[in-house]
Amino acid sequence: MVPLAALLFPVGIWCAVSLGDSVLKSSPSLKVRYEEWLANHGLSISPFHIRWQTTFFNRLFMKLGRWKPQLLFIWFSLGMVFGVVSMFVSIMLLAKTFSQTLALMTAEGPTPENERILQVVVPGVNLPISQMVYFFSAILISGVIHEIGHGVAAVREQVRFNGFGVFIFVVYPGAFVDLYTNHLQLISPIQQLRVFCAGVWHNFILALMALLALYSLPIFLFPLYYTGIGALVTEVTENSPASGPRGLSMGDLVKYVENCSVYSVEDWHKCIEEISVKPQTGYCIKEATLQHQSSVSRVYKRLDGTTECCSNNSLVDICFSYHGNLEIPQHVCLAARKAIESSQVCQRNTDCQKELVPSLCVKPSLENQTRLIRVKHSSPMDMLFLGHPVHLQYAVSLTNYMPRFGFLHLDIPVVIETFCKYILSLSGALAVINAVPCFALDGQWMLSSFFEATLSSLIVEKQNRELIGFFILLFGSALLASNVVLGLWMVTTR
C-alpha cells in the first residue's frame, strides 16, 4: 500500500505556496510590491513549480567558455558524437525497459525492482525516507553539471549567456541556463549540436567519475577498512523476519548463505538469487532424529498443491518431506532449528552417505517460491529465514567494509558508497532521458540540429525534414510517456 502521507505532504506544501502567491497577486495594495520583490530576487512561482535565476555566475561561465578554446572544441566535439549516438541508444534502452516492465507486471510473486534498466522513483513510496538526502543531492548535482555543460558550450560557440538558475518541480530539484535564442539560431547546425549535446555528455562523464570512485574506494579506504572477508550488516529492517534475537543485527559479519560463500555484498545478492531459482536446499538428518523429533499430525494439501503437516499455530516447527524406504514421499513435523542448525546440506539421500550414521536428505515442504534459508554469521547461532528470498534482500543492508579500528564508524564507507551509487544512477538516467528524441527535452533540439547537419543535401525541403523529425519525436515521446505511466503503476499498485 502507498503511504498516503508521502503523496499528500508535498501537495499540501504546494497548495499553501500557491494560495499565498494567489492572495498576494490578487491584493491591489500588495500586488505591485510583491511582483517587484519576485523580479528583483529572480524568483518565479507557478503551481507545483518555483524557480530562481541569477546573473551572479555569468562571469564564471564566460571565463570557463573562453578557457583553452581548442581543448574545449575537442571536448564538446566528443560530446557531440556521444550525444548523437546516445539518441539511438536511449530509444533502445527505453524499449527494453518497456518490455521488462510488461514482463514484471505479469510475473507471479515478488521480483527485484533492479531488474529494470530505468525506474520511476517516487519519494516516500519506492524511495525510503532515509535515502532522500542522497537522492535530492545527487539529482541536483547531476542537473547542475548538465546545465554547466550547456552554458560553457554556448559561450564557447559565441552564444549570449543570460543567466543560471535552479528550480523545484513538485519535490524534484533541477537547474537551467538561460541562453539568447536568436544567437542559437544563427550558429551552424554542428555548433548547435555541440551546445545541445553538452548536457548529456557532462552527465555521462559525471556517471563515469562516480563509477571510478566506487571501484577505487577499497584502495582509498584500505588503511582504515578491511574488504573481502564477508558482508557486514549495517541495518536490519525492524519487525522483519530477519530481525530479532535469533536474526541478524548491526555489526554481524555474514560468511555463508547455506553453503554459498559470502566475501562481499555482491556475493550475498548472488547467493540469494541462486537460492531463489534453484530447488529448496535439503539437510542431512539422522534417521533416529526423524523418529524421535517427529510429531503426529494431520497431513493436508495447501491451495498451491504443496503439503503441510504442522499445526498452523506453530512458530518453530516446519513440515519436512523425505524419501525413505518407501517410494512415496513421507512427511514429518520438526523443530527447524534443532533439526538443521548443524546439518550438512544436500539435494538427495546419496549426498548424506558420508555421514557416520544413517541419514536422509530432508527438505522443507513449503509454499511455492518460499524458502528456508540458513545464514551463517559471526554469532555462534545461525539465522534461519523463512520467506521469499527477495524479502531477505530488502530486509538487510550490508557493506563490504569492516573497520580496522574500533573508533571508526560503520556508516562512513556506506555514506560515500551510497552517494556515488546515486550519482551514477541519476546522472546516467539524466543522460539517457535527455537524449531521447522527445518534445521539450534536449533530444528534440539534438535531433533537429542533427537532421539539419546531415539531411539538408538529401532532403532539400526543410518542411519534409521537419515532418520526419516530428514523427520521430512523436514516437520517442509516446515511448517515454508509456514507460513513466507503467512505472508509476508498478510503484503505486504493487
C-alpha positions as CSV (number, residue, x, y, z in Angstrom):
1,M,0.0,0.0,0.0
2,V,1.3,3.5,-0.9
3,P,1.9,5.7,2.2
4,L,-0.7,8.4,1.9
5,A,1.3,11.0,3.8
6,A,4.2,10.6,1.2
7,L,1.8,11.8,-1.5
8,L,-0.2,14.4,0.4
9,F,2.7,16.2,2.2
10,P,4.3,17.8,-1.0
11,V,0.8,18.5,-2.4
12,G,-0.1,20.3,0.9
13,I,3.0,22.4,0.8
14,W,2.4,23.4,-2.8
15,C,-1.2,24.3,-2.1
16,A,-0.1,26.6,0.7
17,V,2.6,28.2,-1.5
18,S,0.1,28.6,-4.5
19,L,-2.6,30.0,-2.1
20,G,-0.2,32.6,-0.7
21,D,1.1,33.6,-4.1
22,S,-2.5,34.0,-5.4
23,V,-3.6,36.1,-2.4
24,L,-0.6,38.4,-2.8
25,K,-1.1,38.8,-6.5
26,S,-4.8,39.5,-6.1
27,S,-4.3,42.2,-3.5
28,P,-4.4,45.7,-5.1
29,S,-2.2,47.1,-2.4
30,L,0.4,44.3,-2.3
31,K,0.5,43.1,-5.9
32,V,3.0,45.6,-7.4
33,R,5.4,45.4,-4.5
34,Y,5.2,41.6,-4.4
35,E,5.9,41.2,-8.1
36,E,8.7,43.7,-7.9
37,W,10.2,41.7,-5.0
38,L,10.0,38.5,-7.0
39,A,11.6,40.1,-10.1
40,N,14.4,41.7,-8.0
41,H,15.2,38.4,-6.5
42,G,14.9,36.4,-9.7
43,L,12.0,34.3,-8.4
44,S,9.1,32.9,-10.3
45,I,6.2,30.9,-8.7
46,S,3.6,28.8,-10.5
47,P,1.5,25.8,-9.5
48,F,3.9,23.0,-8.4
49,H,6.9,24.9,-9.8
50,I,9.2,27.5,-8.3
51,R,12.4,28.8,-10.0
52,W,15.3,31.2,-9.1
53,Q,17.5,32.8,-11.7
54,T,20.7,34.9,-11.2
55,T,23.4,36.6,-13.3
56,F,25.9,36.2,-10.4
57,F,27.6,33.3,-12.2
58,N,27.7,34.9,-15.7
59,R,31.4,35.9,-15.4
60,L,32.4,32.4,-14.3
61,F,30.6,30.9,-17.3
62,M,32.3,33.5,-19.6
63,K,35.7,32.6,-18.1
64,L,35.1,28.9,-18.5
65,G,33.8,29.1,-22.0
66,R,36.9,31.1,-23.2
67,W,39.4,28.9,-21.4
68,K,41.6,27.0,-23.9
69,P,39.2,27.2,-26.9
70,Q,40.9,24.4,-28.8
71,L,40.7,22.0,-25.9
72,L,37.1,22.9,-25.4
73,F,36.5,22.4,-29.1
74,I,37.8,18.8,-28.9
75,W,35.9,18.2,-25.6
76,F,32.5,19.3,-26.9
77,S,33.1,17.6,-30.3
78,L,33.5,14.4,-28.4
79,G,30.3,15.2,-26.6
80,M,28.5,15.9,-29.9
81,V,29.4,12.4,-31.1
82,F,28.3,10.9,-27.8
83,G,25.0,12.8,-27.9
84,V,24.2,11.6,-31.4
85,V,24.9,8.0,-30.6
86,S,23.0,8.3,-27.3
87,M,19.8,9.4,-29.1
88,F,19.6,6.0,-30.7
89,V,20.8,4.1,-27.7
90,S,18.3,5.8,-25.4
91,I,15.4,4.6,-27.7
92,M,16.7,1.0,-27.4
93,L,17.0,1.3,-23.6
94,L,13.5,2.7,-23.3
95,A,12.1,-0.1,-25.5
96,K,14.0,-2.7,-23.3
97,T,12.7,-1.1,-20.1
98,F,9.1,-1.1,-21.5
99,S,9.3,-4.8,-22.3
100,Q,10.9,-5.5,-18.9
101,T,8.1,-3.6,-17.1
102,L,5.4,-5.6,-19.0
103,A,7.1,-8.8,-18.0
104,L,7.2,-7.7,-14.4
105,M,3.6,-6.8,-14.4
106,T,2.6,-10.4,-15.4
107,A,5.2,-12.1,-13.1
108,E,4.0,-14.1,-10.2
109,G,5.3,-13.2,-6.7
110,P,7.8,-10.5,-5.8
111,T,10.7,-9.7,-8.1
112,P,13.7,-7.4,-7.6
113,E,13.0,-3.9,-8.9
114,N,16.6,-3.6,-10.1
115,E,15.8,-5.9,-13.0
116,R,14.6,-2.9,-14.9
117,I,17.2,-0.6,-16.5
118,L,15.2,2.6,-15.7
119,Q,12.7,3.0,-12.9
120,V,10.3,5.7,-11.8
121,V,11.2,7.0,-8.3
122,V,8.6,8.4,-6.0
123,P,10.0,9.7,-2.7
124,G,8.3,8.0,0.3
125,V,6.9,5.3,-1.9
126,N,9.7,3.3,-3.5
127,L,12.4,5.7,-2.2
128,P,13.0,5.2,1.6
129,I,12.8,8.4,3.7
130,S,16.4,7.7,4.9
131,Q,17.6,7.9,1.3
132,M,16.0,11.2,0.3
133,V,19.1,13.3,1.2
134,Y,21.2,11.2,-1.2
135,F,18.5,11.3,-3.9
136,F,17.8,15.0,-3.9
137,S,21.5,15.9,-3.5
138,A,22.5,13.6,-6.4
139,I,19.8,14.8,-8.7
140,L,20.6,18.5,-8.0
141,I,24.3,18.0,-8.6
142,S,23.6,16.0,-11.8
143,G,21.3,18.8,-13.0
144,V,23.8,21.5,-12.3
145,I,26.6,19.6,-14.1
146,H,24.2,19.1,-17.0
147,E,23.5,22.8,-17.3
148,I,27.1,23.8,-16.8
149,G,27.8,21.7,-19.9
150,H,25.2,23.6,-21.9
151,G,26.4,27.0,-20.6
152,V,30.1,26.6,-21.2
153,A,29.5,25.1,-24.7
154,A,27.2,28.0,-25.6
155,V,29.8,30.6,-24.5
156,R,32.4,28.6,-26.5
157,E,30.2,28.9,-29.6
158,Q,29.7,32.7,-29.1
159,V,26.1,32.4,-27.9
160,R,24.9,35.1,-25.4
161,F,24.6,33.8,-21.9
162,N,21.8,35.4,-19.9
163,G,21.8,33.6,-16.5
164,F,21.8,30.4,-14.5
165,G,19.1,29.2,-12.1
166,V,17.6,26.3,-10.1
167,F,14.1,25.2,-9.7
168,I,11.8,22.7,-7.8
169,F,9.1,20.9,-9.6
170,V,6.8,19.3,-7.0
171,V,9.6,17.8,-5.0
172,Y,12.3,17.3,-7.7
173,P,15.1,19.8,-7.8
174,G,16.8,20.9,-11.0
175,A,18.9,23.5,-12.8
176,F,18.7,25.5,-16.0
177,V,20.7,28.1,-18.1
178,D,19.1,31.0,-19.9
179,L,20.6,31.4,-23.4
180,Y,19.8,34.0,-26.1
181,T,17.6,32.1,-28.6
182,N,18.4,34.3,-31.6
183,H,22.1,33.6,-31.2
184,L,21.5,29.9,-31.0
185,Q,19.5,30.0,-34.3
186,L,22.3,32.0,-36.1
187,I,25.1,29.5,-35.4
188,S,25.6,26.4,-37.7
189,P,23.8,23.1,-37.0
190,I,27.1,21.5,-36.0
191,Q,27.7,24.3,-33.4
192,Q,24.1,23.8,-32.2
193,L,24.8,20.1,-31.7
194,R,27.8,20.8,-29.6
195,V,25.7,23.0,-27.3
196,F,22.6,20.7,-27.2
197,C,24.7,17.5,-26.6
198,A,26.9,19.1,-23.9
199,G,24.4,18.3,-21.1
200,V,24.1,14.6,-21.7
201,W,27.9,14.4,-22.3
202,H,28.6,16.0,-18.9
203,N,26.1,13.7,-17.2
204,F,27.8,10.7,-18.8
205,I,31.3,11.9,-17.6
206,L,29.9,12.5,-14.1
207,A,28.5,9.0,-14.0
208,L,31.9,7.6,-15.2
209,M,33.6,9.5,-12.4
210,A,31.2,8.1,-9.8
211,L,31.8,4.6,-11.2
212,L,35.6,5.2,-11.0
213,A,35.2,6.4,-7.4
214,L,33.2,3.3,-6.5
215,Y,35.9,0.9,-7.8
216,S,38.7,3.0,-6.2
217,L,37.0,3.2,-2.8
218,P,38.6,-0.1,-1.4
219,I,42.0,1.3,-2.3
220,F,41.4,4.7,-0.7
221,L,39.9,3.1,2.4
222,F,42.3,0.2,2.7
223,P,44.3,1.8,5.6
224,L,41.1,2.1,7.7
225,Y,38.8,-0.7,6.5
226,Y,39.1,-4.4,5.5
227,T,37.4,-5.8,2.5
228,G,36.9,-9.3,1.1
229,I,36.3,-11.0,4.4
230,G,32.5,-11.1,4.3
231,A,29.4,-8.8,4.2
232,L,29.0,-6.6,7.3
233,V,25.4,-5.9,8.4
234,T,24.7,-2.2,8.8
235,E,20.9,-2.2,9.2
236,V,18.1,-4.7,9.6
237,T,14.5,-3.6,8.9
238,E,12.6,-3.5,12.2
239,N,10.0,-6.3,12.7
240,S,11.2,-8.1,9.5
241,P,11.7,-11.9,9.5
242,A,15.5,-11.2,9.6
243,S,15.4,-9.2,12.8
244,G,15.0,-10.4,16.4
245,P,17.3,-12.1,19.0
246,R,18.0,-15.0,16.6
247,G,18.2,-12.9,13.5
248,L,20.8,-10.6,12.2
249,S,21.9,-7.3,13.9
250,M,24.1,-4.4,13.0
251,G,27.8,-5.5,13.1
252,D,27.2,-9.1,12.2
253,L,29.6,-10.4,9.6
254,V,27.9,-12.8,7.2
255,K,30.1,-15.6,5.9
256,Y,27.7,-18.1,4.3
257,V,24.2,-18.3,2.9
258,E,23.5,-22.0,3.1
259,N,26.7,-23.5,1.6
260,C,27.3,-20.4,-0.7
261,S,30.4,-18.4,0.5
262,V,30.0,-14.7,1.0
263,Y,33.0,-12.5,0.7
264,S,31.2,-9.3,-0.3
265,V,27.8,-7.7,-0.7
266,E,27.8,-8.8,-4.3
267,D,28.3,-12.4,-3.2
268,W,25.4,-12.0,-0.8
269,H,23.0,-11.0,-3.6
270,K,24.3,-13.6,-5.9
271,C,23.8,-16.4,-3.4
272,I,20.3,-15.3,-2.6
273,E,19.4,-15.0,-6.3
274,E,20.8,-18.6,-6.9
275,I,18.7,-19.9,-4.0
276,S,15.5,-18.3,-5.4
277,V,15.8,-20.1,-8.7
278,K,17.1,-23.5,-7.5
279,P,15.1,-26.2,-5.7
280,Q,14.9,-25.8,-1.9
281,T,18.0,-27.0,-0.2
282,G,17.8,-30.2,1.9
283,Y,19.5,-31.2,5.1
284,C,21.1,-34.4,6.2
285,I,19.2,-35.6,9.3
286,K,19.8,-38.8,11.2
287,E,17.0,-41.4,10.8
288,A,16.9,-41.7,14.6
289,T,16.3,-38.0,14.9
290,L,13.5,-38.2,12.4
291,Q,11.8,-40.8,14.5
292,H,12.3,-39.1,17.9
293,Q,11.5,-35.5,16.9
294,S,8.6,-36.2,14.6
295,S,5.1,-35.3,15.9
296,V,1.9,-37.0,14.8
297,S,-0.2,-34.5,12.9
298,R,-2.7,-34.4,10.0
299,V,-1.2,-34.1,6.5
300,Y,-3.1,-32.0,4.1
301,K,-2.6,-30.2,0.8
302,R,-2.3,-26.4,0.5
303,L,-4.1,-24.5,-2.3
304,D,-0.9,-24.4,-4.4
305,G,-0.6,-28.3,-4.1
306,T,2.2,-28.4,-1.6
307,T,1.9,-30.4,1.6
308,E,1.6,-29.2,5.2
309,C,1.9,-31.4,8.3
310,C,2.4,-29.0,11.2
311,S,0.0,-27.0,13.3
312,N,-0.8,-23.6,11.8
313,N,-0.1,-22.1,15.3
314,S,3.5,-23.3,15.4
315,L,6.2,-20.7,15.2
316,V,9.2,-23.0,15.4
317,D,8.1,-26.2,13.6
318,I,8.2,-26.8,9.9
319,C,6.9,-29.6,7.7
320,F,9.7,-31.6,6.1
321,S,9.4,-34.2,3.3
322,Y,11.8,-37.1,2.6
323,H,12.1,-40.4,0.8
324,G,12.9,-43.4,3.0
325,N,12.4,-47.0,2.0
326,L,9.1,-46.2,0.5
327,E,8.8,-44.7,-3.0
328,I,6.2,-42.2,-2.0
329,P,7.4,-39.1,-0.1
330,Q,6.9,-39.1,3.7
331,H,6.3,-36.0,5.8
332,V,7.4,-35.1,9.3
333,C,6.9,-32.0,11.5
334,L,10.2,-31.0,13.1
335,A,11.6,-28.1,15.2
336,A,13.5,-26.5,12.4
337,R,16.4,-25.0,14.4
338,K,17.2,-28.2,16.3
339,A,16.9,-30.3,13.2
340,I,19.0,-28.4,10.7
341,E,21.3,-25.9,12.5
342,S,24.4,-28.1,12.3
343,S,23.3,-30.3,9.4
344,Q,25.1,-30.8,6.1
345,V,23.2,-29.5,3.0
346,C,22.0,-32.0,0.4
347,Q,19.7,-32.5,-2.6
348,R,19.2,-36.3,-2.4
349,N,19.9,-39.1,0.0
350,T,23.1,-40.1,-1.7
351,D,24.6,-36.8,-0.6
352,C,24.2,-37.9,3.0
353,Q,26.2,-41.2,2.7
354,K,29.3,-39.5,4.1
355,E,27.6,-39.2,7.4
356,L,28.9,-41.7,10.0
357,V,25.3,-42.7,11.0
358,P,22.4,-43.5,8.6
359,S,20.9,-40.1,7.5
360,L,18.3,-39.0,5.0
361,C,18.0,-35.8,2.9
362,V,15.1,-33.9,4.3
363,K,13.6,-30.9,2.6
364,P,11.2,-28.3,4.0
365,S,7.7,-28.7,2.4
366,L,6.9,-25.0,1.7
367,E,4.6,-23.0,-0.4
368,N,5.8,-22.1,-3.9
369,Q,8.7,-19.5,-4.0
370,T,9.1,-19.7,-0.2
371,R,12.5,-20.8,1.0
372,L,14.1,-21.8,4.3
373,I,17.5,-20.1,4.2
374,R,20.3,-20.7,6.8
375,V,22.7,-17.7,7.2
376,K,26.0,-18.2,9.0
377,H,27.4,-15.1,10.5
378,S,29.7,-14.0,13.4
379,S,27.3,-15.2,16.0
380,P,27.5,-18.8,17.1
381,M,23.8,-19.2,16.3
382,D,22.8,-19.3,12.6
383,M,19.9,-17.2,11.4
384,L,17.0,-19.2,9.9
385,F,15.0,-17.2,7.4
386,L,11.6,-18.4,6.2
387,G,10.0,-16.5,3.3
388,H,10.7,-15.3,-0.2
389,P,14.4,-14.7,-0.8
390,V,13.8,-11.2,-2.2
391,H,12.3,-10.2,1.1
392,L,15.6,-11.1,2.8
393,Q,17.4,-8.8,0.4
394,Y,15.1,-6.0,1.2
395,A,15.3,-6.5,4.9
396,V,19.1,-6.5,5.3
397,S,21.5,-3.7,4.4
398,L,25.2,-4.7,4.2
399,T,28.6,-3.2,3.4
400,N,31.9,-4.6,2.2
401,Y,33.9,-2.6,4.7
402,M,35.0,-3.9,8.1
403,P,36.7,-1.3,10.3
404,R,40.2,-2.0,11.3
405,F,39.9,0.2,14.4
406,G,37.1,0.4,17.0
407,F,36.7,4.2,16.8
408,L,35.8,4.0,13.1
409,H,32.1,4.2,12.3
410,L,30.4,1.7,10.0
411,D,28.5,4.4,8.2
412,I,31.5,6.3,6.7
413,P,32.1,3.9,3.7
414,V,28.3,3.3,3.4
415,V,27.6,7.1,3.0
416,I,30.4,7.5,0.4
417,E,29.4,4.4,-1.5
418,T,25.6,5.2,-1.4
419,F,26.2,8.7,-2.6
420,C,28.4,7.5,-5.5
421,K,25.8,5.0,-6.5
422,Y,23.1,7.7,-6.5
423,I,25.3,10.0,-8.6
424,L,26.0,7.1,-11.0
425,S,22.3,6.1,-11.3
426,L,20.7,9.6,-11.5
427,S,23.4,11.2,-13.7
428,G,23.3,8.2,-16.0
429,A,19.5,8.3,-16.1
430,L,19.5,12.1,-16.9
431,A,21.9,11.4,-19.8
432,V,19.6,8.7,-21.2
433,I,16.3,10.6,-20.7
434,N,17.5,13.9,-22.1
435,A,18.9,12.1,-25.1
436,V,15.5,10.7,-26.1
437,P,14.1,12.4,-29.2
438,C,11.1,13.7,-27.2
439,F,9.3,17.0,-27.2
440,A,10.6,19.6,-24.7
441,L,13.8,17.6,-23.9
442,D,17.4,18.1,-25.2
443,G,16.7,15.2,-27.6
444,Q,14.2,17.4,-29.6
445,W,16.9,20.0,-30.4
446,M,19.6,17.4,-30.9
447,L,17.5,15.6,-33.5
448,S,16.6,18.9,-35.3
449,S,20.2,20.0,-35.5
450,F,21.4,16.5,-36.5
451,F,18.9,16.5,-39.4
452,E,19.9,20.0,-40.5
453,A,23.6,18.9,-40.4
454,T,23.2,15.6,-42.3
455,L,20.0,15.5,-44.3
456,S,19.8,19.0,-45.8
457,S,21.5,17.9,-49.0
458,L,19.5,14.6,-49.3
459,I,16.1,16.1,-48.3
460,V,16.1,19.6,-49.7
461,E,12.7,20.7,-48.5
462,K,13.0,21.8,-44.8
463,Q,9.3,21.0,-44.4
464,N,9.9,17.4,-45.2
465,R,12.8,17.2,-42.7
466,E,10.7,18.7,-40.0
467,L,7.9,16.2,-40.8
468,I,10.2,13.2,-40.4
469,G,11.6,14.7,-37.2
470,F,8.0,15.3,-35.9
471,F,7.1,11.6,-36.3
472,I,10.3,10.5,-34.6
473,L,9.7,12.9,-31.7
474,L,6.1,11.6,-31.5
475,F,7.4,8.1,-31.2
476,G,10.0,9.0,-28.7
477,S,7.5,11.0,-26.6
478,A,5.0,8.1,-26.6
479,L,7.7,5.6,-25.6
480,L,8.9,7.8,-22.8
481,A,5.4,8.5,-21.6
482,S,4.5,4.8,-21.7
483,N,7.5,4.0,-19.5
484,V,6.6,6.7,-17.0
485,V,2.9,5.6,-16.8
486,L,3.7,1.9,-16.4
487,G,6.5,2.7,-14.0
488,L,4.1,4.8,-11.8
489,W,1.6,2.0,-12.0
490,M,4.2,-0.5,-10.8
491,V,5.2,1.7,-8.0
492,T,1.8,2.6,-6.7
493,T,-0.1,-0.7,-7.1
494,R,2.4,-3.5,-6.3
